[in-house]
Amino acid sequence: MNKNSKSKYIYLSPVIIYAIVLILFPIIYILFLSFQTSDNYGGIIYSLTLNNYLKIFDIVYLRVLYKSACIAIITTFICILIAYPFSIFISEKKANTQKILITLVMIPFLTNSLIRTYGWIVLLRKEGVFNSVLRSLNLIDNPISFMYNNLGVFIGLVYTLLPFMILPVYSSVSKIDKKVLEAAEDLGANSYQKFMKVILPQTLPGIFNGSLMVFIPAIGMFFIADLLGGGKIMLIGNLIKNQFLVSRNWPFGAAISIFLIVITFILVKFYKKSGGNMDDLGGF
């Protein structure tokens, strides 16, 4: 090993240690735990079993998985509808303006997402800002239930995860060569043809990356379902939280967690096989 290689590993050692101690070891422990058995008192019986994984396919938990997937898909679709035109709008601005707008997208990350969710409670509750404004404008007689239902969960999820869609989509849109668009116009392409033949194909990697970054967290953000859904909406994240903190069935909670990780890897693998490049995430 030469001197340059040694110095490289020295510089990378903090990252390697971080990955091993705080990522790899916990995942290995959760994987080990998922094959164990829980007793009736919240303890763990160390005897290998597959029952935890078989239990996931019980009709009750499949319904939770189905509803979680539906909510995550709708959330992802809404984020695409908002992020795509917004990203195109940003890309058409001057470089300094683009930096300012992207910075504004990133500003919410300076505040904890849980605190921001509590802020939405102030806005969405029946005595909140939204209903007060609508009443003052005589648009409604009775307050609208923005919270403790699916609507509240969608608002919270879209608000929290929208930046994760904007950034990769913007990265793909900003890479489109303007000369290609001009060439399409010179060849007689209208706006629809230019979008379908030039813009959309070149931005599909960003759309998929953004969808992946929105879909997976949308399934697991239990605190949004608890606060804005009033605990009435059960996502997989809520199910995992309940297994660890309420039912005290850690092995089953670990099995569901590993199941989600496997789904994530399958989605990434499918994307790579279809010709996608995960490096597109690094463009912003």
Phi, psi and omega in degrees: 000123182280177185295320181296321180294319179297315180295326179296315180291330177295316180292326182275349185304319178299320179292319180297315179298316178301314182295321182288311187285318188257352179237302185294308182300314178299321179293319178298319179295317178297320178297315178298318182295329184293343180260010180259181183239144177260138176272187184280358185241017179085006178272177182240129175259117185277080176219125187296135180204155175255004185299326181298320180285324177294328181294332180301329184271012170293146186303325181297314183282331175294326176294320177297316179298317181296313181294321178298317180296318179298314180297318180294321180294315179296318178300316179298317181297317179297319179298322178296316181299328180275316188287326186295304178296326179295321179294319177296319178300316180296316185296339181274355180272170176293161186302314181295321178294322178299317180298320181294315182294319178294323177298320178296325176295325184278341185304319179305334180292347178286345179246141179302136183297329178294318179295320179295326178293320175299326176298324178292332177298319178298324182280324192262342184297165186299331177260015186278186185296313184300311180294325179296318179294315181297323177292318181296333178270004180059032179272337179222153175261320179247147181297144178273140179276089177279342186242169177061036176203184180298325181301314180298320179295317179296318179300314181295317181292315181296315180299317184288323188260351182304317179302329180290341175270320184298315187297308178292325178294316177299321178301317180289318181296319183292343180274351181293127180287121181298334180293328178294320177294320178295321179296321178297320178295320180296331180274003174095012180287134175277181184299318180296313180296321180296322179290313185288324186267335186243303188289307185300312181300325183280345181254000179301320177301319179294322179296317181292316178301315179295321179296320178295319182286343178264316187299310184296310177296327182300329179288329190254359183281080186293329185291331177290317177296326180288315186279310184269340177262356179066022181076005181274341182257121182258109172262170178300323178300320177295321180296316179295316179300317181295324180293324181278321190255335184252299182285340181060032177257075185299318180301319180290319176299321178295321180296318178295321179298314178296323178300318178294319179299319179297317178300318179299314180297322178297316179298316180295317180297318179299318180297316180296321181291332179278004176101008181283159180232114182291348177295344180297342178290338186271005186282348183256000000 
